[in-house]
Amino acid sequence: MTANLKRPLQLAKTYIRALMMLAREWTLASALAVASIAVAGVQLAEPVLFGWVVDSVARGEPSAPLIFAWAMLGLFGILASVVVAVYADRLAHRSRLRALADAFEQAITLPLSYHASRGSGAVVAAVLRGTDELFWLWLSALREQLTAIVAIILLIPVAIWLDWRMASILALLAVCYTALNLFVVSKTHTGQMKVEEYRYGVSGRVGDVIGNVTVVQSYTRLAAEAEALRGMTGELLSAQYPVLTWWGVLTVLQRAAATVAMVAIFAVGSLLAARGEVTIGEIVSFVALANLLIGKLDQLSAFVVRIQQAGPALDNYFALIDERAAIVDAPNAKPLSRSQGQVNYEDVFFNFPGSNQGVFDLDFTVKAGQTVAIVGPTGSGKTTTLALLQRLRTPDRGRIKVDGQDISEVTLTSLRQTIAVVFQDAGLFNRTVAENIRVGRPGASQEEVIRAAKLAEAHEFVMEKPGGYDFVIGERGASLSGGERQRLAIARAILKDAPILILDEATSALDAETEARIKRALDELRAGRTTFVIAHRLSTVTDADVILVLEKGRIVQRGRFSELKDGGGLFARMVKEGGFSVPAPDESVEQEKGR
């Protein structure tokens, strides 16, 4: 397939796929298509009736019936156009919101690696730009393009019926428009793809900077970041200008072709009229048909320009929709039965693609209600170990069981409902306190929310906020202190009431006094639950039932704190060399009081 045809066919495929999304309301879409065809028929009949009226007047014959028919036809066309305009707009708006919801749902189910590789700004841009372009495409297709295509298809035979010689001029004009559009599309598709890449780069940069605005301000990066963005927009314009030039050339050539066609119609029509082979009315009809054809061709040409520009955005949208989640439920997956919390790792092996990092030969059992601390140097595989339990990653070998059930054979939703996680970064939304706590269990009552907050030692500071539980905490909890954010995250986990708990360095960024309060809340949360702790604070591992020491992805030591501390090896060396931060005496006392 030649390069000149490849891109137009790709655009046509994208266009058809977008239109097929209207199938959810097939009846209405079909009715609008029929109405658009009727409008095209009216637009085509009017020039013919106009010519007949002219001939009737020229011959001195009664023209009132023709004028009346013309008026009735015009009225019908107006009504059909109103129906198309109103209901096409409503259908397009509903479809855009559905497409937005579908893309949003897809985006939040994709793995973190997908978002990390593309950047949140680019993903958001793919969703918003894609749905905006879909809305424009649907509305344009239903209101204008179908009518234009039908009118052009019917116009040529009607013109031939009137006079094949002048009809050939219109046919040649249509061929010229088509050839010019195909040529310019083939010349601009690569450039337009580059333009879209730059545009998404700008979106990603803006999202990245806005998301780290405190760092930008703190390190006085305002001017540097603004200058960098100006540089990126300059590259965007440099890529855009050649594309715009080609579309400008297309417009000039099309205007020239239309002008030549109109002159030719008048010249040929005059010659044929002088020989008595056509009437004045037929010439008038042809001029009106030529104007109609030029208008429809210009309309379709403008649509081709826009669909060419929108193509990359639509491609990115569909690429997001088509992206398959790395981890999906097995075909025969069943919900995980209510778990007691026993966890078994059986010869689990996972290797990151293209590297020698991962976890290897993990084999251990955690009884229900036990607390397991996972420690080790940076990059030793602590987070990966627990990511496998949550099925954020899939083992290359071995299996993980929860209460004897292989987690690869249960539904992902039921597994994650069994696990509550408190992260180092609390992960709060720009919503009210109550809404953030209810993330743990959306159907919880206000009384249950308050109880969870009290257990997390959050109720007191919440009530000091304006509006209490209705206080909006800001983006990522910006209106709260670090300790307050963590206590809300703990309240969320308490409310979830899951039998398995993961504490992913939940206190590592806190000061000693705040950690003491948080630890009391964590002790409340851990009660009766199987708990996995990733920690660098000595205070969080001393009372663990078992400590797993990882190095280079393997368990090199396991046991209780006293055994490992006095037994030599990596753990003892970490304690001795400051691999853990030891709590201050007053902090330890405060923790004991809170137990």
URFENLIN-V666949 format. One record per residue. SS is DSSP state (~ for helix, > for strand, _ for the rest). Layout:
SS + SS
This chain:
_ + _ + ~ + ~ + ~ + ~ + ~ + ~ + ~ + ~ + ~ + ~ + ~ + ~ + ~ + ~ + ~ + ~ + ~ + ~ + ~ + ~ + ~ + ~ + ~ + ~ + ~ + ~ + ~ + ~ + ~ + ~ + ~ + ~ + ~ + ~ + ~ + ~ + ~ + ~ + ~ + ~ + ~ + ~ + ~ + ~ + ~ + ~ + ~ + ~ + ~ + ~ + ~ + ~ + ~ + ~ + ~ + ~ + ~ + _ + _ + _ + _ + ~ + ~ + ~ + ~ + ~ + ~ + ~ + ~ + ~ + ~ + ~ + ~ + ~ + ~ + ~ + ~ + ~ + ~ + ~ + ~ + ~ + ~ + ~ + ~ + ~ + ~ + ~ + ~ + ~ + ~ + ~ + ~ + ~ + ~ + ~ + ~ + ~ + ~ + ~ + ~ + ~ + ~ + ~ + ~ + ~ + ~ + _ + _ + ~ + ~ + ~ + ~ + ~ + ~ + ~ + _ + ~ + ~ + ~ + ~ + ~ + ~ + ~ + ~ + ~ + ~ + ~ + ~ + ~ + ~ + ~ + ~ + ~ + ~ + ~ + ~ + ~ + ~ + ~ + ~ + ~ + ~ + ~ + ~ + ~ + ~ + ~ + ~ + ~ + ~ + ~ + ~ + ~ + ~ + ~ + ~ + ~ + ~ + ~ + _ + ~ + ~ + ~ + ~ + ~ + ~ + ~ + ~ + ~ + ~ + ~ + ~ + ~ + ~ + ~ + ~ + ~ + ~ + ~ + ~ + ~ + ~ + ~ + ~ + ~ + ~ + ~ + ~ + ~ + ~ + ~ + ~ + ~ + ~ + ~ + ~ + ~ + ~ + ~ + ~ + ~ + ~ + ~ + ~ + ~ + ~ + ~ + ~ + _ + ~ + ~ + ~ + ~ + ~ + ~ + _ + _ + _ + ~ + ~ + ~ + ~ + ~ + ~ + ~ + ~ + ~ + ~ + ~ + ~ + ~ + ~ + ~ + ~ + ~ + ~ + ~ + ~ + ~ + ~ + ~ + ~ + ~ + ~ + ~ + ~ + ~ + ~ + ~ + ~ + ~ + ~ + ~ + ~ + ~ + ~ + ~ + ~ + ~ + ~ + ~ + ~ + ~ + ~ + ~ + ~ + ~ + ~ + ~ + ~ + ~ + _ + _ + _ + _ + _ + ~ + ~ + ~ + ~ + ~ + ~ + ~ + ~ + ~ + ~ + ~ + ~ + ~ + ~ + ~ + ~ + ~ + ~ + ~ + ~ + ~ + ~ + ~ + ~ + ~ + ~ + ~ + ~ + ~ + ~ + ~ + ~ + ~ + ~ + ~ + ~ + ~ + ~ + ~ + ~ + ~ + ~ + ~ + _ + _ + _ + _ + _ + _ + _ + _ + _ + _ + _ + > + _ + _ + _ + _ + _ + _ + _ + _ + > + > + > + > + > + > + > + > + > + _ + _ + _ + _ + _ + _ + > + > + > + > + > + > + > + > + > + _ + _ + _ + _ + > + > + > + > + > + > + _ + _ + _ + _ + _ + ~ + ~ + ~ + ~ + ~ + ~ + ~ + ~ + _ + _ + _ + _ + _ + _ + _ + > + > + > + > + > + > + _ + _ + > + > + ~ + ~ + ~ + > + _ + ~ + ~ + ~ + ~ + ~ + ~ + _ + > + > + > + > + > + _ + _ + _ + _ + _ + _ + _ + _ + > + ~ + ~ + ~ + ~ + ~ + ~ + ~ + ~ + _ + _ + _ + _ + _ + ~ + ~ + ~ + ~ + ~ + ~ + ~ + ~ + ~ + ~ + _ + _ + _ + ~ + ~ + ~ + ~ + ~ + _ + _ + _ + _ + ~ + ~ + ~ + _ + > + _ + _ + ~ + ~ + ~ + _ + _ + _ + _ + ~ + ~ + ~ + ~ + ~ + ~ + ~ + ~ + ~ + ~ + ~ + ~ + ~ + ~ + ~ + _ + _ + _ + > + > + > + > + > + _ + _ + _ + _ + _ + _ + _ + ~ + ~ + ~ + ~ + ~ + ~ + ~ + ~ + ~ + ~ + ~ + ~ + ~ + ~ + ~ + _ + _ + _ + > + > + > + > + > + _ + _ + > + ~ + ~ + ~ + _ + _ + _ + _ + _ + > + > + > + > + > + > + _ + _ + > + > + > + > + > + > + _ + ~ + ~ + ~ + ~ + ~ + ~ + _ + _ + ~ + ~ + ~ + ~ + ~ + ~ + ~ + ~ + _ + _ + _ + _ + > + _ + _ + _ + ~ + ~ + ~ + ~ + ~ + ~ + ~ + ~ + ~ + ~ + _
